[in-house]
């Protein structure tokens, strides 16, 4: 089962991202555990300064934006089929 973390501070964009993750999982029929990371000390371990961030199976896949539902589904499918360490397609 996938583990999805939404790193957030409770802002409206963070809430929208969490809702989009839930809707994407439902639409794609994918089971995953969703964790809201709100502890600033834990968020800082990801070396980030701005939220929201989306982490799938400990890989950063989206940041500084509200990722749309279809993009989240694509990221989930990419994670299942990829051996790359990065989602951006430019550094790997």
Phi and psi restraints in degrees (value plus and minus 20) as a CYANA .aco file:
   2 UNK   PHI     -93.4   -53.4
   2 UNK   PSI     131.1   171.1
   3 UNK   PHI    -135.9   -95.9
   3 UNK   PSI     103.2   143.2
   4 UNK   PHI    -136.5   -96.5
   4 UNK   PSI     110.2   150.2
   5 UNK   PHI    -137.2   -97.2
   5 UNK   PSI     113.3   153.3
   6 UNK   PHI    -129.8   -89.8
   6 UNK   PSI      91.8   131.8
   7 UNK   PHI    -107.1   -67.1
   7 UNK   PSI     100.6   140.6
   8 UNK   PHI    -173.2  -133.2
   8 UNK   PSI     143.4   183.4
   9 UNK   PHI    -133.9   -93.9
   9 UNK   PSI     -18.1    21.9
  10 UNK   PHI      75.8   115.8
  10 UNK   PSI     -12.6    27.4
  11 UNK   PHI     -89.3   -49.3
  11 UNK   PSI     143.9   183.9
  12 UNK   PHI     -76.8   -36.8
  12 UNK   PSI     -57.6   -17.6
  13 UNK   PHI     -85.9   -45.9
  13 UNK   PSI     -56.6   -16.6
  14 UNK   PHI     -84.5   -44.5
  14 UNK   PSI     -62.3   -22.3
  15 UNK   PHI     -84.4   -44.4
  15 UNK   PSI     -62.9   -22.9
  16 UNK   PHI     -82.0   -42.0
  16 UNK   PSI     -60.7   -20.7
  17 UNK   PHI     -83.2   -43.2
  17 UNK   PSI     -64.8   -24.8
  18 UNK   PHI     -79.8   -39.8
  18 UNK   PSI     -63.6   -23.6
  19 UNK   PHI     -83.5   -43.5
  19 UNK   PSI     -60.3   -20.3
  20 UNK   PHI     -83.8   -43.8
  20 UNK   PSI     -57.3   -17.3
  21 UNK   PHI     -82.3   -42.3
  21 UNK   PSI     -66.5   -26.5
  22 UNK   PHI     -81.0   -41.0
  22 UNK   PSI     -64.3   -24.3
  23 UNK   PHI     -86.0   -46.0
  23 UNK   PSI     -58.6   -18.6
  24 UNK   PHI     -84.2   -44.2
  24 UNK   PSI     -63.5   -23.5
  25 UNK   PHI     -82.4   -42.4
  25 UNK   PSI     -62.6   -22.6
  26 UNK   PHI     -85.3   -45.3
  26 UNK   PSI     -66.1   -26.1
  27 UNK   PHI     -83.3   -43.3
  27 UNK   PSI     -58.7   -18.7
  28 UNK   PHI    -107.8   -67.8
  28 UNK   PSI     -30.4     9.6
  29 UNK   PHI      48.2    88.2
  29 UNK   PSI      14.4    54.4
  30 UNK   PHI    -124.4   -84.4
  30 UNK   PSI     113.5   153.5
  31 UNK   PHI    -111.1   -71.1
  31 UNK   PSI     114.8   154.8
  32 UNK   PHI    -179.6  -139.6
  32 UNK   PSI     134.8   174.8
  33 UNK   PHI    -114.8   -74.8
  33 UNK   PSI     116.9   156.9
  34 UNK   PHI    -131.8   -91.8
  34 UNK   PSI     110.1   150.1
  35 UNK   PHI    -144.0  -104.0
  35 UNK   PSI     107.3   147.3
  36 UNK   PHI    -109.7   -69.7
  36 UNK   PSI     100.4   140.4
  37 UNK   PHI    -120.4   -80.4
  37 UNK   PSI      90.4   130.4
  38 UNK   PHI    -134.4   -94.4
  38 UNK   PSI     -33.1     6.9
  39 UNK   PHI     -91.9   -51.9
  39 UNK   PSI      98.7   138.7
  40 UNK   PHI     -78.3   -38.3
  40 UNK   PSI     -59.6   -19.6
  41 UNK   PHI     -82.3   -42.3
  41 UNK   PSI     -61.0   -21.0
  42 UNK   PHI     -89.5   -49.5
  42 UNK   PSI     -60.6   -20.6
  43 UNK   PHI     -79.9   -39.9
  43 UNK   PSI     -60.1   -20.1
  44 UNK   PHI     -83.4   -43.4
  44 UNK   PSI     -44.2    -4.2
  45 UNK   PHI     -86.4   -46.4
  45 UNK   PSI     -38.1     1.9
  46 UNK   PHI    -107.6   -67.6
  46 UNK   PSI     -16.7    23.3
  47 UNK   PHI      36.7    76.7
  47 UNK   PSI      27.1    67.1
  48 UNK   PHI    -143.7  -103.7
  48 UNK   PSI     137.9   177.9
  49 UNK   PHI    -143.5  -103.5
  49 UNK   PSI     -29.1    10.9
  50 UNK   PHI    -157.2  -117.2
  50 UNK   PSI     126.2   166.2
  51 UNK   PHI    -138.9   -98.9
  51 UNK   PSI     147.6   187.6
  52 UNK   PHI    -105.5   -65.5
  52 UNK   PSI     134.5   174.5
  53 UNK   PHI    -148.8  -108.8
  53 UNK   PSI     127.5   167.5
  54 UNK   PHI    -140.3  -100.3
  54 UNK   PSI     104.7   144.7
  55 UNK   PHI    -142.4  -102.4
  55 UNK   PSI     106.9   146.9
  56 UNK   PHI    -137.0   -97.0
  56 UNK   PSI     102.6   142.6
  57 UNK   PHI      28.1    68.1
  57 UNK   PSI      27.5    67.5
  58 UNK   PHI      45.9    85.9
  58 UNK   PSI      -4.0    36.0
  59 UNK   PHI    -132.6   -92.6
  59 UNK   PSI     107.7   147.7
  60 UNK   PHI     -87.3   -47.3
  60 UNK   PSI     105.6   145.6
  61 UNK   PHI    -141.4  -101.4
  61 UNK   PSI     -36.5     3.5
  62 UNK   PHI    -180.6  -140.6
  62 UNK   PSI     124.4   164.4
  63 UNK   PHI    -172.5  -132.5
  63 UNK   PSI     136.3   176.3
  64 UNK   PHI      39.9    79.9
  64 UNK   PSI       1.2    41.2
  65 UNK   PHI    -175.6  -135.6
  65 UNK   PSI     146.1   186.1
  66 UNK   PHI    -110.7   -70.7
  66 UNK   PSI      84.0   124.0
  67 UNK   PHI     -90.1   -50.1
  67 UNK   PSI     112.1   152.1
  68 UNK   PHI     -96.0   -56.0
  68 UNK   PSI     140.2   180.2
  69 UNK   PHI     -76.9   -36.9
  69 UNK   PSI     -70.4   -30.4
  70 UNK   PHI     -85.5   -45.5
  70 UNK   PSI     -53.3   -13.3
  71 UNK   PHI     -87.9   -47.9
  71 UNK   PSI     -58.5   -18.5
  72 UNK   PHI     -82.6   -42.6
  72 UNK   PSI     -62.5   -22.5
  73 UNK   PHI     -80.4   -40.4
  73 UNK   PSI     -64.0   -24.0
  74 UNK   PHI     -80.5   -40.5
  74 UNK   PSI     -62.1   -22.1
  75 UNK   PHI     -84.8   -44.8
  75 UNK   PSI     -60.0   -20.0
  76 UNK   PHI     -84.0   -44.0
  76 UNK   PSI     -63.3   -23.3
  77 UNK   PHI     -88.2   -48.2
  77 UNK   PSI     -57.6   -17.6
  78 UNK   PHI     -80.8   -40.8
  78 UNK   PSI     -64.1   -24.1
  79 UNK   PHI     -80.3   -40.3
  79 UNK   PSI     -57.4   -17.4
  80 UNK   PHI     -89.6   -49.6
  80 UNK   PSI     -51.8   -11.8
  81 UNK   PHI    -127.1   -87.1
  81 UNK   PSI     -18.0    22.0
  82 UNK   PHI    -130.4   -90.4
  82 UNK   PSI     125.5   165.5
  83 UNK   PHI    -126.5   -86.5
  83 UNK   PSI     -24.1    15.9
  84 UNK   PHI     -89.8   -49.8
  84 UNK   PSI     138.9   178.9
  85 UNK   PHI    -115.3   -75.3
  85 UNK   PSI     -23.7    16.3
  86 UNK   PHI    -160.2  -120.2
  86 UNK   PSI     126.2   166.2
  87 UNK   PHI    -109.1   -69.1
  87 UNK   PSI     -31.0     9.0
  88 UNK   PHI     -98.9   -58.9
  88 UNK   PSI     -34.6     5.4
  89 UNK   PHI      45.8    85.8
  89 UNK   PSI      -9.6    30.4
  90 UNK   PHI    -138.2   -98.2
  90 UNK   PSI     -45.9    -5.9
  91 UNK   PHI    -119.9   -79.9
  91 UNK   PSI     -31.1     8.9
